[in-house]
């Protein structure tokens, strides 16, 4: 889908940590509809209740503004969210692997398999 001018995309951000939540909130602020999906029910419930689980200056205001505008929402349901998306970003954790310190991509691969 080509986007220009006043068109917006339906974006799904898998993961609602520092990368996913901040990126999702900013993309919503640009006018796109963003759904941040996370497997952590506690994190999604907190976000839906207006509690931001991380600190980034001004993030709480951006989230509140875009939630009120209907451009930002949160979900625990990946399949439903992805089915309606124009774009899907995988923003899950990549902790260091034990032993060699390389990024553990198992969460990225798991998210990709679930999307497929």
Beta strands, then each sheet from edge to edge (+ up, - down):
strand 1: 10-14
strand 2: 33-37
strand 3: 72-75
strand 4: 87-90
sheet 1: 3+ 2+ 1+ 4+
end
